[in-house]
Amino acid sequence: MVAQSLVGGIIAAGLGSRLRHDGYTVSKPLVPVAGVPLIGGVIENFLAAGIGTLRIIVNEDERECVRWVGDRFPGLAVDWIVRTTASSLESFAAVTTARAGDRMLVSTVDAWCRPGDFVRFARASAARPADASVLAVTPLVADENPLWVDLDETGRVTALGGVSGRLVTAGLYLISGRVRETPPPAGLGRLREYLTWLWRHGEPLYGEVIETVVDVDRAEDVALAEALARAGAETPVACSAAIQRWEKS
């Protein structure tokens, strides 16, 4: 179990236009991976980590997600935000901003990973200094426009937003109470810009590596996530083979 003081947040307000272009007719949070809608998989990850209080944002065209979650997880404590936002940063701020609050573990709905990896990230992040925020990072670059990250030997972020590197952000974050109490500055439009702004202004940021986490934006990403789900949690050779097949496809 992760520290009881952690609350969870899910950002699920994106339009999912690339998945719709690839033929999916349901809203992005309900796109299935191995038979489980993305939002269901993320919620199950939080529950595996012992976090049962969540704040979730969906856009106004995704009200069926609210009904689906209520039916699938009837005892779950959810603070719903139903709002169509202009950007990922606006969605992030709506979920995380608090006048006073504990650290918050946040996942984008399209950050697919196995429950064991999610729990390990949550535990490792909670063990970092209380004033630090933590980014999940991965060597698996399954993103058209990745946010590159460099870490030092202690896991502290030494570079963010370069043109290349070994690791990229993976859509999971542990946000410190101080950051939650500080609204993003005006003029920033994207979450990646805000993360870079935090780092440049001296906010203590760390990274925790998840080897296999997929940013599900296209049909090919769904296929990769399903291949990794079939490979299983404790079979790194099978996961490596699945990734290699995806890279050649």
ABEGO torsion letter per residue (X at the ends): XBBAABBBBBBAABAGAAAAAAGBABBAAABBBGGBBAAAAAAAAAAAAGBABBBBBBBAAAAAAAAAAAAABAABBBBBBBBBBABAAAAAAAAABBABBBBBBBBBAABBBBAAAAAAAAAAAAABBAABBBBBBBABBBBABBBBBBBBAAGBBABBGBABEABBBAGBBBBBAAAAABBBBBGBABAAAAAAAAAAAGBBBBBBBBABBBBBABAAAAAAAAAAAAAEAABAAAAAAAAAAAAAX
